[in-house]
Amino acid sequence: MHMFFRTLLHVLFLSRRKPDLDHYEVARTNFITLPTDLDINRHMNNGVYFSIMDVARFDMLVRSGVFGIMRAKNWYPVVVSETITFRKSLSLWQRFTIESRILGFDDKAVYCEQRFVRHGHDGKPEIYAQGFIRARFLRKEGGTVPVPELVEAFGTPPMSDELPEWIERWGTDVALPATRAEAPSVWH
């Protein structure tokens, strides 16, 4: 429940007080590790990373104007795949920043990169974890928003932000079949 309130705090108050962003600009969202984020080992629970990434993506969507476009068009985003790699743990009361950016599109989805960053004693940034999200936009009345329609609404990504080949492969490799009948039986 606390993640719901964290999201509301950012979307309704904090994000609106920050500078606006271009649709493809890096969004930096500041957090602190709370007691409710911890697991039995007293560091941030691995599942909480994904939840906090959701909050940071909403911050990015609000500040870039995409949230307003979505609401006007009755669209909403859903995560279809996500992966994360950890380098260091986040402990209680540590401050950190999530850097979020749209990487680009394939023929069905949009890709986002998010990094958990802390500044060391020397002032240099250090990546603690890095996640990648594959998402689709759906219409509230039903159906998926086609990528050309997304690009028309949000603008074309910069050419320098061409989607890396490995991430397109990842998106294809982890996708589940469209129907249950197409899924291979893995349980015996």
Phi, psi and chi 1 to 4 in degrees:
 res  aa     phi    psi   chi1   chi2   chi3   chi4
   1 MET       -  -32.8 -170.5   67.1  162.9      -
   2 HIS   -65.3  -27.1   82.3  -81.7      -      -
   3 MET   -69.2  -34.1 -153.5   54.3   70.3      -
   4 PHE   -59.7  -46.3  175.1   75.8      -      -
   5 PHE   -68.9  -34.6  -68.9  112.6      -      -
   6 ARG   -62.5  -42.3 -124.6 -179.7 -173.9  168.6
   7 THR   -63.0  -48.3  -56.4      -      -      -
   8 LEU   -58.9  -42.7  -76.7 -179.8      -      -
   9 LEU   -56.0  -46.1  174.8   68.2      -      -
  10 HIS   -71.3  -49.6  -82.2  -88.3      -      -
  11 VAL   -66.3  -42.5  170.9      -      -      -
  12 LEU   -85.9  -26.4  -62.6  176.9      -      -
  13 PHE  -125.3  -62.8  -58.9  105.8      -      -
  14 LEU   -65.5  -45.8  -60.4  177.1      -      -
  15 SER   -62.4  -35.5  -60.6      -      -      -
  16 ARG   -73.7  -14.3  -62.6  177.1 -168.3  -79.0
  17 ARG   -95.4   -4.8  -68.1 -169.4  165.6  107.9
  18 LYS   -94.5  162.9  -66.3 -180.0 -174.2  175.4
  19 PRO   -64.0  147.8  -11.2   18.5      -      -
  20 ASP   -65.7  156.5  -69.6  -16.4      -      -
  21 LEU  -124.2  154.5  -62.0  170.9      -      -
  22 ASP   -70.1  155.6  179.6   70.3      -      -
  23 HIS   -57.5  -27.3  -66.8  171.5      -      -
  24 TYR  -113.4   14.6  -63.1  101.0      -      -
  25 GLU   -83.5  153.4 -165.1  173.2  -16.1      -
  26 VAL   -72.1  128.8  174.3      -      -      -
  27 ALA   -99.2  133.1      -      -      -      -
  28 ARG  -113.7  120.2  -70.9  177.3  176.5   80.3
  29 THR  -121.1  124.6  -48.3      -      -      -
  30 ASN   -92.4  141.3  -63.3  -42.3      -      -
  31 PHE  -139.8  171.0  -67.0   92.8      -      -
  32 ILE  -137.2  140.4 -171.7  167.3      -      -
  33 THR   -73.1  118.5  -51.0      -      -      -
  34 LEU   -97.3  161.7  -60.2  174.8      -      -
  35 PRO   -56.4  -33.5  -26.6   34.4      -      -
  36 THR   -73.0   -9.2   52.2      -      -      -
  37 ASP   -87.5  -12.0  -61.8  -26.0      -      -
  38 LEU   -85.3  153.2  -57.2 -178.3      -      -
  39 ASP  -106.5 -169.0   62.0   16.5      -      -
  40 ILE   -63.6  -23.8 -164.7   80.9      -      -
  41 ASN   -87.1    4.8  -63.8  -44.1      -      -
  42 ARG    64.3   30.5  -64.5 -172.2  -41.4 -102.8
  43 HIS  -130.0  170.4   61.0 -120.4      -      -
  44 MET   -59.0  129.8 -172.5 -177.0  -68.4      -
  45 ASN   -64.5  139.4  177.5  -77.9      -      -
  46 ASN   -59.0  -33.7   59.6  -47.6      -      -
  47 GLY   -68.6  -29.5      -      -      -      -
  48 VAL   -66.8  -31.9  172.9      -      -      -
  49 TYR   -55.0  -47.1  -79.3   82.7      -      -
  50 PHE   -63.2  -39.8  -75.4  122.3      -      -
  51 SER   -65.1  -41.5  -64.7      -      -      -
  52 ILE   -69.8  -32.1  -68.9  179.7      -      -
  53 MET   -61.4  -37.8  -72.4  164.7   60.4      -
  54 ASP   -58.1  -47.3  -74.4  -14.9      -      -
  55 VAL   -60.0  -44.9  177.1      -      -      -
  56 ALA   -65.1  -36.1      -      -      -      -
  57 ARG   -66.1  -38.6  -79.4 -165.9  -51.6  -80.1
  58 PHE   -64.2  -38.6  -88.7  103.9      -      -
  59 ASP   -58.2  -46.2  175.8   64.4      -      -
  60 MET   -62.3  -43.9  176.3 -179.5   66.1      -
  61 LEU   -63.4  -40.6  -66.3  172.4      -      -
  62 VAL   -66.4  -50.2  168.7      -      -      -
  63 ARG   -69.0  -26.4  -66.6  174.8   57.2 -153.8
  64 SER   -89.0   -5.4   66.7      -      -      -
  65 GLY    87.1   -5.8      -      -      -      -
  66 VAL   -65.3  -35.9  170.0      -      -      -
  67 PHE   -59.6  -43.0 -170.6   73.7      -      -
  68 GLY   -64.4  -40.2      -      -      -      -
  69 ILE   -63.5  -45.0  -66.4  168.8      -      -
  70 MET   -58.1  -47.1  -71.8  174.2    8.3      -
  71 ARG   -63.4  -42.2  -70.5 -173.0   56.7  175.0
  72 ALA   -64.2  -32.7      -      -      -      -
  73 LYS   -97.6    2.2  -66.0 -176.9  174.8  -76.6
  74 ASN    58.4   43.8  -74.2  -40.5      -      -
  75 TRP  -106.7  158.7  -63.2  -12.5      -      -
  76 TYR  -149.2  146.3   62.7   96.9      -      -
  77 PRO   -89.5  147.5   30.9  -32.3      -      -
  78 VAL  -134.3  139.5  -67.0      -      -      -
  79 VAL   -79.7  130.9  171.0      -      -      -
  80 VAL  -107.7  -23.3  -66.9      -      -      -
  81 SER  -153.8  147.7  -54.4      -      -      -
  82 GLU  -154.1  149.2   57.1 -171.2  -16.6      -
  83 THR  -144.6  153.1 -173.5      -      -      -
  84 ILE  -143.9  147.2 -167.2  166.3      -      -
  85 THR  -125.0  133.4  -57.3      -      -      -
  86 PHE  -105.0  141.0  -57.8   97.4      -      -
  87 ARG  -115.3  -43.3 -170.8  163.4  178.4  -90.5
  88 LYS  -140.7  157.2  -78.6 -170.7  166.8 -177.8
  89 SER   -87.2  150.1  -63.3      -      -      -
  90 LEU  -100.8  131.4  -72.3  165.9      -      -
  91 SER  -107.4  170.2  -58.8      -      -      -
  92 LEU   -52.2  133.2 -175.3   61.0      -      -
  93 TRP    69.1    6.8  -53.4  123.7      -      -
  94 GLN   -73.9  136.2  -78.5 -172.5  -46.8      -
  95 ARG   -88.6  142.3  -65.2 -178.0 -177.0  -79.9
  96 PHE  -151.7  163.9   61.2   94.6      -      -
  97 THR  -122.0  138.1  -59.4      -      -      -
  98 ILE  -102.3  123.2  -62.7 -176.7      -      -
  99 GLU   -97.3  120.6  -62.0  176.4  -16.8      -
 100 SER  -120.7  138.6  -53.3      -      -      -
 101 ARG  -152.7  149.1   71.4 -179.4 -177.9  118.6
 102 ILE   -79.4  125.5  -58.3  -64.5      -      -
 103 LEU   -84.7  -36.5  -70.2  174.8      -      -
 104 GLY   151.9 -162.8      -      -      -      -
 105 PHE  -128.8  152.3  -56.4   89.9      -      -
 106 ASP  -109.3 -159.0   65.8   12.8      -      -
 107 ASP   -76.1  -10.1   58.6  -27.1      -      -
 108 LYS  -128.4  -19.4  -65.5 -179.7 -179.4  176.3
 109 ALA  -146.0  170.0      -      -      -      -
 110 VAL  -111.2  145.2   58.8      -      -      -
 111 TYR  -115.4  141.5  -68.6   82.7      -      -
 112 CYS  -133.0  140.1 -179.8      -      -      -
 113 GLU  -109.2  139.3  175.7 -173.4    9.1      -
 114 GLN  -137.4  132.8  -66.3 -176.5  -83.3      -
 115 ARG  -124.2  135.5  -57.0 -176.7  -47.1  178.2
 116 PHE   -91.1  116.6  -70.6   72.2      -      -
 117 VAL  -123.9  136.1  177.5      -      -      -
 118 ARG  -126.7  148.5  -82.5 -172.1   43.9   82.5
 119 HIS   -95.6  130.0  -73.7   79.7      -      -
 120 GLY   -75.6 -179.0      -      -      -      -
 121 HIS   -62.2  -26.0  -62.8  -62.9      -      -
 122 ASP   -83.9   -1.0   58.9    1.5      -      -
 123 GLY    86.3   -5.0      -      -      -      -
 124 LYS   -83.3  140.5  -68.0 -178.0 -178.3  175.9
 125 PRO   -72.8  145.4   23.5  -29.3      -      -
 126 GLU  -133.8  132.3 -176.4  175.6    5.4      -
 127 ILE   -83.6  121.0  -62.4  171.8      -      -
 128 TYR   -90.4  -34.6  -86.3   50.4      -      -
 129 ALA  -155.1  155.2      -      -      -      -
 130 GLN  -140.2  129.2 -179.7  179.7   32.9      -
 131 GLY  -124.8  154.7      -      -      -      -
 132 PHE  -128.7  137.5  -66.5   92.1      -      -
 133 ILE  -124.9  137.0  -74.7   65.0      -      -
 134 ARG  -113.4  124.4 -177.0  172.6 -172.5 -105.1
 135 ALA  -134.6  157.2      -      -      -      -
 136 ARG  -122.6  157.5  -69.6 -163.2  179.7  124.0
 137 PHE  -106.6  130.9  -77.3   82.1      -      -
 138 LEU  -112.0  156.1  -56.8  179.2      -      -
 139 ARG   -92.7  139.0  -61.0  178.7 -163.0  -78.5
 140 LYS   -61.6  -29.3  -72.2 -174.2 -180.0  175.1
 141 GLU   -84.1   -0.9   62.1  -87.3    5.4      -
 142 GLY   116.0  146.2      -      -      -      -
 143 GLY    95.8  163.1      -      -      -      -
 144 THR   -94.7  142.2  -57.7      -      -      -
 145 VAL   -79.4  121.6  179.8      -      -      -
 146 PRO   -65.3  147.7  -10.3   19.7      -      -
 147 VAL   -56.5  -42.5  168.7      -      -      -
 148 PRO   -57.1  -33.8  -26.9   35.8      -      -
 149 GLU   -69.8  -37.3 -160.3  171.1  -28.8      -
 150 LEU   -63.5  -46.6  -66.7  173.7      -      -
 151 VAL   -63.1  -38.3  171.7      -      -      -
 152 GLU   -62.5  -40.6 -178.1 -178.7  -37.5      -
 153 ALA   -75.7  -38.1      -      -      -      -
 154 PHE  -102.2  -14.0  -54.6  146.8      -      -
 155 GLY    95.1  159.1      -      -      -      -
 156 THR   -77.6  134.2  -55.2      -      -      -
 157 PRO   -63.2  151.2  -10.2   18.0      -      -
 158 PRO   -58.6  145.5  -17.6   26.4      -      -
 159 MET   -59.3  -30.6  -70.5  -55.6  -71.4      -
 160 SER   -68.0  -15.1   61.8      -      -      -
 161 ASP   -99.4   33.3  -73.9   -9.5      -      -
 162 GLU   -60.0  136.4 -170.4  172.7  -48.6      -
 163 LEU   -62.3  125.6 -157.6   55.8      -      -
 164 PRO   -62.2  144.6  -17.0   26.7      -      -
 165 GLU   -58.5  -39.6 -179.0 -174.7  -33.6      -
 166 TRP   -63.7  -33.5   75.0  -95.3      -      -
 167 ILE   -76.1  -31.5 -156.0  161.8      -      -
 168 GLU   -65.3  -42.2  -72.4 -173.0   77.5      -
 169 ARG   -60.9  -45.1 -120.3 -176.3    2.5  -96.9
 170 TRP   -58.1  -46.6  167.0   73.9      -      -
 171 GLY   -58.8  -39.6      -      -      -      -
 172 THR   -72.7  -44.3  -58.6      -      -      -
 173 ASP   -65.0  -33.4  -70.6  -11.3      -      -
 174 VAL   -94.7   -5.3  -60.5      -      -      -
 175 ALA   -67.4  136.4      -      -      -      -
 176 LEU   -83.5  154.5  -69.1  173.7      -      -
 177 PRO   -59.9  156.6  -17.2   26.6      -      -
 178 ALA   -67.3  -32.0      -      -      -      -
 179 THR  -127.8  160.1   66.5      -      -      -
 180 ARG   -63.8  -35.6 -175.1  175.3 -179.7 -170.9
 181 ALA   -62.1  -30.7      -      -      -      -
 182 GLU   -80.3  -15.9  -63.7  171.0   -0.8      -
 183 ALA   -74.9  133.9      -      -      -      -
 184 PRO   -69.6  147.0   22.7  -28.8      -      -
 185 SER   -80.1  119.7  176.9      -      -      -
 186 VAL  -109.7  -11.8  -65.9      -      -      -
 187 TRP  -104.2  135.9  -59.0  105.1      -      -
 188 HIS  -114.3      -  -57.9  -76.2      -      -
